[in-house]
Amino acid sequence: MTYSVFKDKYLWIILIAALIIRLYACMTTYVISNDSIQYIEQAKNFVEGRFSRIDYSQILSVESSYHPLYPLLIAVLFKCINNYEISAMAISTIMGVSLVAVIYVIGKRIFDSRIAFFCAILLSFHPYTSRLSAEILSDSTYFLFFTLAIGLGYLAVNNYKTLCFVGAGLSSGFAYLTRPEGLGVLVIVGFFTVFWNLSGLKASLPRRLCCFGVMLLAFSFLASPYIIYMKKQTGYWTLTKKKNLPELLGFGNITKKSALDNEVIEEARRDTINNETLRVEPSRKAWNPGYKKHFKILYFMITKFVSTYHPLLFLFLIIGLIRNKKVPRLGKPGVYLGFVLAFYLFILYMLVLVFSSGGSTYLSRRHLMPLVIPAMFCSAIGLHVLCNWAERRFDFTLTKNKWYLDAKIIVPIIVISVLLTKTLKYHRVERVGLKEAAYWIKENTQETNPVVMGRSPRMAYYVGGKHIYLASGSYKEIIAYARSTGVNYLGVYKEKIERICPDFFKSINNEDLELVYQHTYKNRLEVLNLLLYKILY
């Protein structure tokens, strides 16, 4: 009988559950992230026809290194909605819901219906897949096309059908246009296409090379316009404006710049007296930090992965790895997924190793999610094993007419309930003062494009002005720089300003600053007082 998505009730259960959770996440995300501003600025450039400078941010006065697909999708939807934030959130939500659908459909093809359903439902309620589906970030879009490329690539190396390779190439092209890491899918699928037989299907070397060439052509069809654009912008051929591969792997010198939340670099500050000095560190220090440093980074990555994955789901992951006989209907997915995880884990390890040479170690959960998503199939297998054990242990067959006493329903509901304690948390509510202060400026002042100084560009975004980064320095240096750049307002947190400027409250006077607005946030763990000052000239 022909399969129809419209008649698959389990697929619709997954889609409805994923949509409800993501809409809730959208409503409980109170303030956008710092990176969101650059994506919206890129979308504005598309809408207003500034194609020669699609990466430029008016608010930050800086060139972005983000790839263009997500901003382009925002710009397209903006033509219908006429609101950048709603358009961006809608794109992320649509992509997030589509991700669980792709996981379910591909999982049914590779494993079976129950494992595919368990995997999709776990991802629907996972704290970070749901949260990132509500953010104005490219992650949700990248996860969709990355997963689709990995899944189609596996199907391709199991049947060597041209259409599958075209689909894998196009999907990896969309993934690359969202984030440069999407290029790695070509390396993985290309390796298995040419060198490794997963299914036992005999294929000659010329056919393997032909299939690989078809995938490259499909990828190039999508990626080449952006690569040509970067050539015109930079003057040389490159695959991304972010760190290139030699720098990432430590073969080049690593330049450490003062940054906003480790992501937004305020280039306009470079010529000022309070700018932090750039430091160039030899690559050999990144490659040879000592075994203790390697162990520390590895331990840090493992603990970060477990907390991102969720400890309960990680337990299911271990069970699934041990009891993986109920895995394949097609080829050897364990080998393929293991190679995918090892490849991206190596890239992440080198990223952390290179950029932790200054002493601090940082790794975003967003960067770990491409490892979490494919590994979730093993957790689904572990959940399947637990359901079978519960049926045998508690003899649910006696109540087979009562569906609500079925172990296949009770156990997943218990697991989902544990996930929901983290999934349903409010997000970034402690930063709502940035938005409230911006609204106060709009309502109580006459400036059309005010210049706002602070550690975060979000206040400048909400007020529709320009952001100036607040770097560390003395009180006199900060005031001098603010006046020299025409700053109208200075936003600082009372509890954090002394880390940046130790003499701020000791030196403040009425001739320099006037306190015009204060916002207080309290919970049982912290108190944050946002102080908004007007710069006096």
Residue pairs with C-beta under 8 A, 6 or more apart in sequence:
5 11
5 105
10 104
10 113
10 117
11 101
11 104
11 105
13 121
14 100
14 101
14 104
14 117
14 120
14 121
14 124
15 97
15 100
15 101
17 121
17 124
17 125
18 96
18 97
18 100
18 123
18 124
18 130
19 93
19 97
21 124
21 125
21 130
21 423
22 93
22 96
22 97
22 130
22 133
22 134
23 93
24 424
25 130
25 131
25 133
25 134
25 423
25 427
26 89
26 93
26 134
28 424
28 425
28 426
28 427
28 429
29 131
29 134
29 135
29 427
29 428
30 426
30 427
30 428
30 429
30 431
30 432
30 435
31 428
31 429
31 431
31 432
31 434
31 435
31 458
32 85
32 135
32 136
32 458
32 461
33 135
33 136
33 137
33 428
34 260
34 261
34 263
34 264
34 456
34 457
34 458
35 66
35 137
35 263
35 264
36 88
36 135
36 136
36 137
37 57
37 59
37 60
37 457
37 458
37 461
38 57
38 60
38 64
38 66
38 264
39 66
39 70
39 71
39 74
39 88
39 136
39 137
39 138
40 71
40 74
40 84
40 85
40 88
40 136
40 461
41 56
41 57
41 58
41 59
41 60
41 64
42 54
42 55
42 57
42 64
42 66
42 68
42 71
43 71
43 72
43 74
43 75
43 78
43 84
43 87
43 88
44 58
44 75
44 84
45 51
45 53
45 54
45 55
45 56
45 71
46 54
46 68
46 71
46 72
46 74
46 75
47 75
47 78
47 79
50 56
54 68
54 71
54 229
55 63
55 64
55 65
55 66
55 68
55 233
55 241
56 62
56 63
56 64
57 63
57 64
58 466
59 457
59 460
59 461
59 465
59 466
59 467
60 264
60 266
60 457
60 467
61 267
61 268
61 466
62 264
62 265
62 266
62 267
62 268
63 241
63 267
64 241
65 240
65 241
65 242
66 138
67 138
67 176
67 177
67 178
67 179
67 180
67 226
67 240
68 177
68 226
69 138
69 141
69 174
69 177
69 178
70 91
70 137
70 138
70 141
70 142
70 178
73 91
73 141
74 84
74 87
74 88
74 91
77 87
77 90
77 91
78 84
78 87
80 87
81 87
81 90
85 136
88 136
89 134
89 135
89 136
91 140
91 141
92 132
92 133
92 134
92 135
92 136
92 137
92 139
92 140
92 141
93 133
93 134
93 140
95 133
95 140
95 141
95 143
95 144
96 129
96 130
96 132
96 133
96 134
96 140
96 143
96 144
97 133
98 144
99 123
99 129
99 133
99 140
99 143
99 144
99 147
99 373
100 120
100 121
100 123
100 124
100 129
101 120
102 144
102 147
102 148
102 151
103 116
103 119
103 120
103 123
103 147
103 373
103 376
104 116
104 117
104 119
104 120
105 116
106 116
106 147
106 148
106 151
106 152
106 154
106 155
107 115
107 116
107 117
107 119
107 120
107 377
107 380
108 116
109 151
109 155
109 329
109 330
110 151
110 154
110 155
110 328
110 329
110 330
110 331
110 333
111 327
111 328
111 329
111 333
111 377
111 380
111 381
112 326
112 329
114 384
114 408
115 326
115 327
115 377
115 380
115 381
115 384
116 380
118 379
118 380
118 383
118 384
118 412
119 376
119 377
119 379
119 380
121 412
121 416
122 313
122 376
122 379
122 380
122 383
122 415
122 419
123 129
123 373
123 376
124 130
125 416
125 419
125 420
125 423
126 310
126 313
126 372
126 376
126 419
126 423
127 310
127 419
127 422
127 423
127 425
128 308
128 365
128 366
128 369
128 372
129 140
129 143
129 369
129 372
129 373
130 423
131 423
131 427
132 139
132 140
132 143
132 366
132 369
133 140
134 427
137 366
138 178
138 179
139 366
139 369
141 178
142 175
142 178
142 179
142 181
142 182
142 370
143 369
143 370
143 373
145 171
145 172
145 174
145 175
145 178
145 182
146 175
146 181
146 182
146 185
146 370
146 373
147 373
147 374
148 167
148 171
148 175
149 168
149 171
149 172
149 174
149 175
149 182
149 185
149 189
150 185
150 188
150 340
150 374
152 164
152 167
152 168
152 171
153 168
153 172
153 185
153 188
153 189
153 192
154 198
154 330
154 331
154 333
154 336
155 164
155 330
156 164
156 165
156 167
156 168
156 189
156 193
156 211
156 215
157 189
157 192
157 193
157 196
157 198
157 199
157 331
157 336
158 198
158 199
158 201
158 330
158 331
159 199
159 201
160 193
160 201
160 203
160 207
160 208
160 211
162 211
162 214
165 193
165 211
165 212
165 214
165 215
165 218
166 214
166 215
166 218
167 218
168 185
168 189
168 215
168 218
169 186
169 214
169 215
169 216
169 217
169 218
169 219
169 221
170 218
170 219
170 221
170 222
171 185
172 182
172 183
172 185
172 186
172 189
172 215
172 219
173 182
173 218
173 219
173 220
173 221
173 222
173 223
174 182
174 222
175 181
175 182
175 185
176 182
176 183
176 219
176 222
176 223
176 239
177 222
177 223
177 226
180 239
180 240
180 242
181 344
181 347
181 370
183 239
184 343
184 344
184 347
186 215
186 216
186 219
187 343
188 339
188 340
188 343
189 215
190 212
190 215
190 216
191 339
192 198
192 336
192 339
193 208
193 211
193 212
193 215
194 205
194 208
194 209
194 212
196 335
197 203
198 331
198 332
198 335
198 336
199 330
199 331
199 332
203 211
227 237
227 238
227 239
230 237
230 238
230 239
230 240
230 241
231 237
231 238
233 241
234 241
238 244
244 252
246 252
247 253
247 254
247 354
248 347
248 350
248 351
248 354
249 350
249 354
250 283
250 286
250 287
250 350
250 353
250 354
251 283
252 283
253 280
253 281
253 282
253 283
254 280
254 281
254 283
254 286
254 354
254 355
254 357
255 278
255 279
255 280
256 278
256 279
256 281
256 355
256 358
257 265
257 278
258 265
258 266
258 269
258 275
258 276
258 471
259 265
259 266
260 266
260 455
260 456
260 457
260 469
261 455
261 456
262 362
264 457
264 469
266 468
266 469
266 471
268 468
268 469
268 485
269 275
269 468
269 469
269 471
272 471
272 481
272 484
273 473
273 477
273 480
273 481
274 471
274 472
274 473
274 474
274 477
274 478
274 481
275 471
276 471
276 472
279 358
281 357
281 358
285 357
286 353
286 354
286 357
289 353
289 357
293 353
293 356
294 353
296 361
297 349
297 352
297 353
297 356
297 361
298 349
300 352
300 361
300 363
301 345
301 348
301 349
301 352
301 363
304 363
304 365
304 368
305 368
305 371
305 372
306 314
308 365
308 368
308 369
308 372
309 317
309 368
309 372
309 375
310 419
310 422
312 415
312 418
312 419
313 376
313 379
313 415
313 419
314 379
315 382
316 378
316 379
316 380
316 381
316 382
316 383
316 386
316 415
317 375
317 378
317 379
317 382
318 382
319 381
319 382
319 385
319 386
320 377
320 378
320 379
320 380
320 381
320 382
320 385
321 378
323 381
323 382
323 385
324 334
324 378
324 381
326 381
326 384
326 385
327 333
327 334
327 381
328 334
333 377
337 374
337 375
337 377
340 374
341 371
341 374
341 375
344 370
344 371
345 371
348 363
348 367
348 368
348 371
351 363
351 367
352 361
352 362
352 363
355 362
356 362
383 411
383 412
383 415
386 411
387 407
387 408
387 411
387 412
388 407
390 396
390 407
390 410
390 411
391 397
391 407
391 408
394 407
396 405
396 406
396 407
399 405
399 406
400 406
403 409
404 410
429 521
430 521
430 523
430 526
430 528
431 456
431 458
432 519
432 521
433 519
433 520
433 521
433 528
433 530
434 456
434 458
434 459
434 462
434 491
434 530
435 458
435 459
435 462
436 519
436 530
437 459
437 491
437 517
437 519
437 530
437 532
438 452
438 458
438 459
438 460
438 461
438 462
438 463
439 462
439 463
440 516
440 517
440 532
441 447
441 450
441 452
441 463
441 489
441 517
441 532
442 463
442 464
444 516
445 488
447 465
447 488
449 464
449 465
449 466
450 460
450 463
450 465
450 466
450 488
450 489
451 460
451 465
451 466
451 467
451 468
451 485
451 486
451 487
451 488
451 489
452 459
452 460
452 463
452 465
452 466
452 467
452 468
452 487
452 488
452 489
452 490
452 491
453 467
453 468
453 469
453 470
453 478
453 482
453 485
453 487
453 489
453 490
453 491
453 535
454 460
454 467
454 468
454 469
454 470
454 490
454 491
454 492
455 469
455 470
455 492
455 496
455 500
457 467
457 469
459 467
459 489
459 491
460 466
460 467
461 467
465 488
468 481
468 482
468 485
468 487
470 478
470 490
470 492
470 500
471 500
472 499
472 500
472 501
473 481
473 500
473 501
474 501
474 503
474 507
475 501
475 503
475 504
475 506
475 507
475 508
476 507
478 490
478 501
478 504
479 512
479 513
479 535
482 490
482 535
483 535
483 537
487 535
488 534
488 535
489 516
489 532
489 533
489 534
489 535
490 513
490 532
490 533
490 534
490 535
491 530
491 531
491 532
491 533
492 500
492 504
492 530
492 531
492 533
493 528
493 529
493 530
493 531
494 528
494 529
494 530
494 531
495 526
495 527
495 528
495 529
497 504
497 505
497 531
498 504
498 505
510 536
511 536
512 535
512 536
513 533
513 534
513 535
513 536
514 533
514 534
514 536
515 531
515 532
515 533
516 532
516 533
516 534
517 531
517 532
518 529
518 530
518 531
518 532
519 529
519 530
519 532
520 527
520 528
520 529
520 530
521 527
521 528
521 529
521 530
522 528
